[in-house]
Amino acid sequence: MKPIRKPQNMAPGKDIFSILLTLLLSSTLISSSAQSKLPQDDNKVYDNVEHAPQYKGGMNQFYRYLAKTVKYPAEAREKKIQGKVLVSFVIEKNGSLADVKAKSKFGHGLEEEAVRAIRNSPKWKPGMQKGKAVRVMYTVPVNFTLG
C-alpha cells in the first residue's frame, strides 16, 4: 500500500480544513436543494382559518339562495321524507366550490338536490390564512321540511 502524499503547496492542516469546508458546503447545498424540491403546501385544505370564507352578503343571503334554489324532490315529498342533509364542500382559492358531497343518507333524491343546489352556488370570498387565499373545507345543513 502506498502512503498518501500531501501536495507540496499546502500547509499542514490546511488540507483537512479544505476537506471539511468542502463537505460542509456540499451538505448545505444538498439540503437546500432538497428543501426547494419539497412540494409546496398550496393545495392543503384547511378546516379553520384566520379569516373564514364568506358568501356574498353573508350566511343569511346564502340560506336565502338555498331556499330559492332547492326543489323538494317529488319522491321524497310523496313519501313525506324530511330531514337535514349535511353537505361538505371545499371553497377554493378563487371562491369556486369543489368536492361537494352529502354526508347524510335520507335517500329519495334529498342528497342529490342539496348537492346540486350548492354546486350551482355563486362564488364565495375565499378564506385567508397569513394574508393568502387558501382552500377551506365547509359544511352546511340543507333542511327539507314539508309545511
Backbone as CSV, one residue per row, in Angstrom:
resi,resn,N_x,N_y,N_z,CA_x,CA_y,CA_z,C_x,C_y,C_z
1,MET,0.827,-1.166,0.000,0.000,0.000,0.000,0.882,1.242,0.000
2,LYS,0.567,2.176,-0.866,1.364,3.399,-0.983,0.934,4.412,0.066
3,PRO,1.878,5.128,0.648,1.489,6.197,1.571,0.857,7.353,0.797
4,ILE,-0.100,7.994,1.421,-0.759,9.134,0.793,0.134,10.350,0.952
5,ARG,0.386,11.008,-0.153,1.247,12.191,-0.121,0.411,13.448,-0.147
6,LYS,0.822,14.405,0.638,0.183,15.717,0.604,0.787,16.518,-0.527
7,PRO,-0.013,17.349,-1.178,0.569,18.235,-2.169,1.578,19.149,-1.497
8,GLN,2.616,19.490,-2.209,3.720,20.281,-1.669,3.296,21.709,-1.295
9,ASN,2.313,22.260,-2.008,1.968,23.665,-1.793,0.986,23.881,-0.643
10,MET,0.537,22.851,0.063,-0.421,23.015,1.147,0.290,23.030,2.490
11,ALA,-0.104,23.932,3.346,0.434,23.987,4.702,-0.182,22.851,5.505
12,PRO,0.510,22.379,6.553,-0.048,21.299,7.365,-1.382,21.726,7.968
13,GLY,-2.345,20.825,7.920,-3.665,21.107,8.478,-4.595,21.801,7.498
14,LYS,-4.048,22.432,6.477,-4.880,23.156,5.516,-5.701,22.183,4.681
15,ASP,-5.131,20.997,4.369,-5.861,20.017,3.574,-7.092,19.506,4.332
16,ILE,-6.976,19.291,5.626,-8.122,18.852,6.429,-9.165,19.956,6.481
17,PHE,-8.735,21.191,6.661,-9.655,22.324,6.674,-10.388,22.428,5.344
18,SER,-9.663,22.273,4.262,-10.243,22.371,2.926,-11.269,21.260,2.696
19,ILE,-10.954,20.055,3.157,-11.896,18.929,3.010,-13.147,19.178,3.833
20,LEU,-12.973,19.613,5.082,-14.129,19.891,5.935,-14.999,21.004,5.362
21,LEU,-14.367,22.043,4.838,-15.110,23.147,4.234,-15.895,22.667,3.020
22,THR,-15.274,21.845,2.197,-15.946,21.293,1.020,-17.140,20.438,1.431
23,LEU,-16.950,19.584,2.432,-18.050,18.742,2.915,-19.193,19.596,3.469
24,LEU,-18.847,20.601,4.248,-19.855,21.479,4.833,-20.648,22.195,3.750
25,LEU,-19.946,22.758,2.782,-20.621,23.477,1.695,-21.492,22.552,0.867
26,SER,-20.997,21.368,0.541,-21.791,20.464,-0.288,-23.002,19.941,0.467
27,SER,-22.871,19.691,1.778,-24.050,19.230,2.523,-25.082,20.347,2.647
28,THR,-24.640,21.596,2.759,-25.561,22.728,2.806,-26.288,22.858,1.480
29,LEU,-25.552,22.732,0.396,-26.177,22.813,-0.932,-27.161,21.683,-1.147
30,ILE,-26.811,20.482,-0.711,-27.709,19.338,-0.879,-28.983,19.552,-0.080
31,SER,-28.854,19.971,1.185,-30.055,20.137,1.995,-30.924,21.269,1.476
32,SER,-30.337,22.372,0.984,-31.167,23.465,0.479,-31.815,23.090,-0.841
33,SER,-31.135,22.302,-1.684,-31.776,21.887,-2.932,-32.848,20.851,-2.644
34,ALA,-32.658,20.013,-1.636,-33.690,19.044,-1.277,-34.913,19.772,-0.732
35,GLN,-34.691,20.829,0.056,-35.820,21.592,0.578,-36.570,22.298,-0.534
36,SER,-35.865,22.804,-1.535,-36.548,23.504,-2.612,-37.372,22.541,-3.459
37,LYS,-37.038,21.240,-3.411,-37.794,20.260,-4.178,-38.980,19.711,-3.400
38,LEU,-39.091,20.051,-2.111,-40.241,19.601,-1.346,-41.494,20.260,-1.903
39,PRO,-42.604,19.525,-1.987,-43.810,20.108,-2.550,-44.343,21.232,-1.652
40,GLN,-44.779,22.298,-2.280,-45.389,23.388,-1.527,-46.754,22.920,-1.042
41,ASP,-47.209,23.422,0.076,-48.487,23.007,0.639,-49.609,23.904,0.133
42,ASP,-49.528,24.295,-1.146,-50.525,25.183,-1.733,-51.896,24.538,-1.840
43,ASN,-51.964,23.225,-1.863,-53.245,22.556,-2.038,-53.841,22.049,-0.736
44,LYS,-53.235,22.403,0.376,-53.758,21.989,1.675,-55.168,22.532,1.845
45,VAL,-56.049,21.714,2.402,-57.418,22.138,2.694,-57.510,22.381,4.194
46,TYR,-57.853,23.591,4.566,-57.942,23.985,5.975,-59.347,23.763,6.507
47,ASP,-59.433,23.447,7.792,-60.721,23.372,8.481,-61.004,24.687,9.197
48,ASN,-59.940,25.334,9.621,-60.066,26.544,10.417,-59.016,27.528,9.920
49,VAL,-59.431,28.759,9.624,-58.507,29.761,9.103,-58.688,31.078,9.847
50,GLU,-57.718,31.964,9.660,-57.774,33.272,10.316,-59.005,34.065,9.877
51,HIS,-59.304,34.027,8.569,-60.476,34.725,8.032,-61.299,33.719,7.243
52,ALA,-62.469,33.383,7.772,-63.325,32.363,7.167,-63.857,32.815,5.806
53,PRO,-64.138,31.858,4.930,-64.750,32.201,3.648,-66.112,32.853,3.898
54,GLN,-66.534,33.681,2.956,-67.822,34.360,3.116,-68.607,34.319,1.817
55,TYR,-69.879,34.034,1.958,-70.787,34.133,0.829,-71.114,35.615,0.656
56,LYS,-71.229,36.052,-0.576,-71.531,37.470,-0.823,-72.845,37.834,-0.124
57,GLY,-72.770,38.759,0.814,-73.947,39.159,1.580,-74.105,38.414,2.895
58,GLY,-73.229,37.432,3.164,-73.263,36.706,4.428,-74.079,35.420,4.355
59,MET,-74.084,34.696,5.462,-74.756,33.398,5.500,-76.270,33.513,5.357
60,ASN,-76.858,34.613,5.847,-78.311,34.768,5.647,-78.645,34.800,4.158
61,GLN,-77.804,35.481,3.378,-78.006,35.518,1.922,-77.807,34.132,1.315
62,PHE,-76.856,33.384,1.847,-76.620,32.045,1.333,-77.849,31.170,1.573
63,TYR,-78.425,31.251,2.769,-79.613,30.439,3.050,-80.819,30.913,2.248
64,ARG,-80.888,32.195,1.926,-81.936,32.681,1.009,-81.738,32.084,-0.377
65,TYR,-80.479,32.057,-0.804,-80.162,31.447,-2.096,-80.640,29.994,-2.107
66,LEU,-80.309,29.239,-1.048,-80.721,27.838,-0.985,-82.245,27.704,-0.996
67,ALA,-82.930,28.561,-0.242,-84.397,28.497,-0.193,-85.005,28.697,-1.584
68,LYS,-84.417,29.603,-2.388,-84.918,29.838,-3.749,-84.540,28.711,-4.706
69,THR,-83.384,28.098,-4.487,-82.807,27.171,-5.452,-83.226,25.722,-5.243
70,VAL,-83.328,25.298,-3.985,-83.610,23.895,-3.685,-85.055,23.568,-4.046
71,LYS,-85.217,22.501,-4.801,-86.542,21.987,-5.166,-86.756,20.673,-4.432
72,TYR,-87.853,20.577,-3.717,-88.128,19.361,-2.955,-88.346,18.212,-3.939
73,PRO,-87.576,17.143,-3.844,-87.749,16.024,-4.770,-89.148,15.403,-4.648
74,ALA,-89.777,15.141,-5.783,-91.153,14.619,-5.810,-91.280,13.323,-5.006
75,GLU,-90.336,12.400,-5.179,-90.401,11.118,-4.463,-90.352,11.331,-2.949
76,ALA,-89.492,12.215,-2.501,-89.388,12.496,-1.061,-90.671,13.155,-0.560
77,ARG,-91.238,14.034,-1.365,-92.498,14.696,-0.984,-93.616,13.665,-0.852
78,GLU,-93.729,12.780,-1.849,-94.784,11.755,-1.833,-94.664,10.843,-0.621
79,LYS,-93.441,10.509,-0.254,-93.209,9.589,0.874,-93.065,10.332,2.198
80,LYS,-93.261,11.663,2.144,-93.189,12.515,3.346,-91.841,12.387,4.076
81,ILE,-90.778,12.330,3.295,-89.426,12.255,3.853,-88.950,13.674,4.147
82,GLN,-88.512,13.903,5.374,-87.977,15.197,5.786,-86.631,14.972,6.464
83,GLY,-85.826,16.009,6.501,-84.561,15.878,7.212,-83.594,16.983,6.871
84,LYS,-82.475,16.941,7.557,-81.401,17.917,7.382,-80.230,17.191,6.730
85,VAL,-79.935,17.566,5.490,-78.824,16.967,4.764,-77.595,17.829,5.002
86,LEU,-76.555,17.236,5.563,-75.292,17.957,5.744,-74.482,17.811,4.467
87,VAL,-74.026,18.940,3.947,-73.254,18.941,2.715,-71.907,19.588,2.997
88,SER,-70.831,18.866,2.649,-69.489,19.426,2.801,-68.960,19.798,1.420
89,PHE,-68.110,20.801,1.398,-67.501,21.243,0.146,-66.246,22.035,0.463
90,VAL,-65.422,22.207,-0.567,-64.202,22.987,-0.433,-64.396,24.299,-1.165
91,ILE,-64.119,25.394,-0.466,-64.127,26.712,-1.101,-62.702,26.944,-1.571
92,GLU,-62.547,27.008,-2.883,-61.228,27.132,-3.494,-60.663,28.536,-3.314
93,LYS,-59.400,28.702,-3.666,-58.721,29.996,-3.537,-59.371,31.073,-4.391
94,ASN,-60.027,30.669,-5.474,-60.688,31.641,-6.340,-62.167,31.831,-5.977
95,GLY,-62.640,31.158,-4.911,-64.014,31.314,-4.446,-64.993,30.302,-5.013
96,SER,-64.552,29.494,-5.966,-65.455,28.473,-6.511,-65.570,27.313,-5.530
97,LEU,-66.596,26.491,-5.703,-66.828,25.355,-4.816,-66.427,24.062,-5.516
98,ALA,-65.810,23.162,-4.763,-65.364,21.879,-5.312,-65.627,20.784,-4.295
99,ASP,-65.557,19.555,-4.748,-65.663,18.382,-3.884,-66.926,18.438,-3.022
100,VAL,-68.058,18.751,-3.641,-69.340,18.870,-2.940,-69.889,17.469,-2.695
101,LYS,-70.140,17.151,-1.407,-70.610,15.810,-1.036,-71.656,15.896,0.068
102,ALA,-72.689,15.064,-0.054,-73.681,14.947,1.015,-73.154,13.960,2.046
103,LYS,-73.293,14.333,3.317,-72.840,13.448,4.392,-74.000,12.660,4.984
104,SER,-75.216,13.107,4.764,-76.396,12.438,5.306,-76.956,11.471,4.275
105,LYS,-77.728,10.491,4.726,-78.298,9.480,3.827,-79.799,9.298,4.106
106,PHE,-80.619,10.153,3.503,-82.072,10.010,3.624,-82.639,9.291,2.399
107,GLY,-81.956,9.465,1.271,-82.424,8.867,0.033,-83.548,9.685,-0.594
108,HIS,-84.195,9.100,-1.603,-85.347,9.708,-2.286,-85.016,11.051,-2.933
109,GLY,-83.744,11.270,-3.264,-83.341,12.460,-4.002,-82.927,13.655,-3.164
110,LEU,-83.028,13.558,-1.829,-82.682,14.716,-0.985,-81.203,15.085,-1.110
111,GLU,-80.314,14.097,-1.020,-78.878,14.380,-1.097,-78.500,14.970,-2.455
112,GLU,-79.024,14.366,-3.511,-78.699,14.847,-4.858,-79.147,16.293,-5.057
113,GLU,-80.316,16.634,-4.532,-80.824,18.000,-4.688,-80.006,18.995,-3.876
114,ALA,-79.624,18.625,-2.662,-78.802,19.507,-1.829,-77.443,19.744,-2.496
115,VAL,-76.836,18.689,-3.021,-75.543,18.805,-3.696,-75.685,19.671,-4.944
116,ARG,-76.739,19.461,-5.731,-76.951,20.247,-6.949,-77.056,21.732,-6.634
117,ALA,-77.843,22.065,-5.629,-78.045,23.474,-5.273,-76.730,24.120,-4.827
118,ILE,-75.977,23.438,-4.012,-74.709,24.014,-3.526,-73.685,24.083,-4.648
119,ARG,-73.648,23.069,-5.492,-72.711,23.079,-6.617,-72.946,24.287,-7.531
120,ASN,-74.187,24.725,-7.647,-74.541,25.850,-8.514,-74.424,27.201,-7.818
121,SER,-73.948,27.208,-6.601,-73.804,28.447,-5.831,-72.860,29.424,-6.525
122,PRO,-73.172,30.703,-6.419,-72.191,31.700,-6.895,-70.898,31.578,-6.085
123,LYS,-69.833,32.158,-6.602,-68.543,32.119,-5.911,-68.623,32.798,-4.552
124,TRP,-67.773,32.335,-3.665,-67.629,32.891,-2.334,-66.356,33.729,-2.293
125,LYS,-66.245,34.536,-1.251,-64.967,35.195,-0.948,-64.141,34.122,-0.241
126,PRO,-62.934,33.807,-0.746,-62.174,32.692,-0.168,-61.679,32.972,1.251
127,GLY,-61.354,31.902,1.956,-60.756,32.010,3.271,-59.321,32.498,3.145
128,MET,-58.840,33.143,4.202,-57.488,33.705,4.175,-56.691,33.175,5.368
129,GLN,-55.435,32.836,5.097,-54.509,32.403,6.131,-53.184,33.106,5.870
130,LYS,-52.708,33.856,6.850,-51.444,34.602,6.728,-51.433,35.488,5.486
131,GLY,-52.573,36.101,5.212,-52.672,37.045,4.104,-52.836,36.421,2.726
132,LYS,-52.936,35.100,2.658,-53.075,34.416,1.370,-54.403,33.671,1.305
133,ALA,-55.013,33.663,0.113,-56.225,32.874,-0.096,-55.854,31.394,-0.011
134,VAL,-56.670,30.623,0.712,-56.420,29.194,0.881,-57.712,28.413,0.655
135,ARG,-57.557,27.121,0.454,-58.697,26.221,0.291,-59.253,25.894,1.680
136,VAL,-60.582,25.952,1.818,-61.197,25.730,3.123,-62.366,24.752,2.992
137,MET,-62.391,23.749,3.896,-63.496,22.798,3.970,-64.630,23.454,4.747
138,TYR,-65.842,23.307,4.228,-67.008,23.924,4.841,-68.130,22.901,4.854
139,THR,-68.979,22.925,5.866,-70.147,22.049,5.933,-71.357,22.880,6.299
140,VAL,-72.442,22.700,5.549,-73.682,23.418,5.836,-74.849,22.426,5.844
141,PRO,-75.875,22.726,6.638,-77.083,21.901,6.597,-78.051,22.433,5.535
142,VAL,-78.707,21.526,4.839,-79.784,21.894,3.913,-81.025,21.195,4.442
143,ASN,-81.992,21.997,4.912,-83.191,21.451,5.545,-84.283,21.169,4.523
144,PHE,-84.871,19.996,4.647,-86.023,19.627,3.842,-87.191,19.392,4.803
145,THR,-88.138,20.290,4.781,-89.318,20.142,5.655,-90.584,20.354,4.840
146,LEU,-91.563,19.562,5.125,-92.867,19.705,4.491,-93.715,20.583,5.406
147,GLY,-94.343,21.567,4.821,-95.049,22.513,5.677,-96.484,22.404,5.530
